[in-house]
Amino acid sequence: MNSRLHLAWITWPLLLAACDDASDANRVVGELASDRIELTAEAAEPITEILVAEGETVTRGQVLLRQDAARAEARLAEAQAAVGQAQARLDELVRGPRSEQIAAARANVEGTKDELEFRRSEYERMQRIHAQKLASPDQLDQAEAALDAANANDKLRRAQLQELLSGTTVEELAQAENAVKQSAARRDQIRVDVSRHDITAPVDGIVDSRLFEPGERPNPGQVVMIMLPGEQVYARVYVPEHLRVKVAPGLAAKIYVDGLDQVLDGRVRWVASEAAFTPYYALTERDRGHLTYLAKVDISEQRDRLPDGVPVDVVFIFGGSE
């Protein structure tokens, strides 16, 4: 009985050491990190107001920064006026000509008819005078030109009257409708441009840093603020070369956070395909031992958000055990 007890006291430390060795072999180090969201400016306008401070918690849709939108608002007012003008023209074509317009067109036709008769008689009189050699050829030509002009004006006025009597054509209505759609689309586009002078939070999160101050004018596409999403941070670790073939997305892990007594459950989200250390030409056995691969291990538990930059140890669980 004493010999069995003595054997147990000898083998138990060996088993513990073996477990620790296995755990250390699967252990990697790193730090807590978050995905970064870069918010960019879309207009080259001065910043008029910054509404949040660095480190402040914000919600999705909250306005973080404003730029001067006076120029874009003026373009929007112009576009809205163009929409009103196109719509008024369409309404006019749908309604058709008014009785006053038709009456005025008829009066114009009567006036051109009288003018044409006068010019015709004047030309005939000038022909007789010219035949008697009492008028020059230039006077005859002037009378003929006046008759031609009166004839053309009469045809124009009659065509205008016929257009009013016939009403609006299908083609004219289609053109007017498309003009309204075109001007409305331009107005909506400018309205979007105006709204994007306000930089808003795309997700719930934390303002990590702001890169401009009020009065400064960023270029379009330039980053003005950096956010961290509100979801739980992940562990960013480096996997050594000898573990890389066994570490894949979905692999379970245990996460040990400095300053936190609780061990957190985790799962590998992503592993880089290229090593952080790249040899110059060829891989010797000694060089391969220096290769590391960046990996992201998500914290599976729902808990209060942990701060970025805290050191962590991650132990991968292969085959259901550490």
Order of alpha helices (4+ residues) and beta strands (2+ residues): alpha-beta-beta-beta-beta-beta-alpha-alpha-alpha-alpha-beta-beta-beta-beta-alpha-beta-beta-alpha-beta-beta
